[in-house]
Amino acid sequence: MQKNVIDTDLTGKVAVVTGAGGVLCSNFARILARAGAKVALLDLNVDNATKFAEEIKSEGGVAKAYYCDVLDKEKCYLVADQVMADLGPCDILVNGAGGNNPRATTDKEYYEEGDIEADTRSFFDLDKSGVEFVFMLNYIGTLLPTQAFARQMVGREGCNILNISSMNAYRPLTKIPAYSGAKAAISNFTQWLAVHFSKSGIRVNAIAPGFFATAQNAALLFNPDGTPTARTGKILAATPMGRFGDSEKELAGALLFLLNNDAASFITGVTLPVDGGFSAYSGV
């Protein structure tokens, strides 16, 4: 099987990845499998998770897909028991499930006179249920899987929980107030969990990806003719390295480093930006 660039040996470990039917988290699952872990791919879209599990197995890895609704505590506990029966107790949990919703997004960056009456979604038009959904998916969708799988970790040395934060956690991006607030909550929750489980053998950290061009956000970043959108211009102007990240390889190092119980054994409660310098740049 193809090896990773970082020498982190996860042979014999059981890794659980939520949101593994998506682009970034399916890649996380692949990276963990290449490091030797037995990987459980959890997603509401079990067909997508199954497809990625089959790809991992075709490379020689051990992987199995599971249906899971991260907003349903009973289902989270049920799938945790299934994973333990099939693969063994969880050693690594990657809380990757999350996302935004158009009902919690404004159409414009700045409020302008007349927006309330205009045919545009302003701050005043944000949908309460949409905002609630975004907070539930990102925060509760991290809390419930952690409750389900951390009970298999407590008292066992070398276990890890890795949450997925965002650039929004450092500075809120325009148009997406609910998602920004939810990801800030994830960074805070990561610190809380790290302290709470510090005596129980579990390290808890997070990755905050910067801007990575994937199939999921292509419409936001590029016009139909392939030219960059205005938002892409702003992103790249605020990214000192002047480009998007490569989701296939440039999150692998951060993932494997934080899970490496030799190299990162004294690291817990941190959120690591992988952003080409975006979070460090003031704009001047």
Order of alpha helices (4+ residues) and beta strands (2+ residues): beta-alpha-beta-alpha-beta-alpha-beta-alpha-alpha-beta-alpha-beta-alpha-alpha-alpha-beta
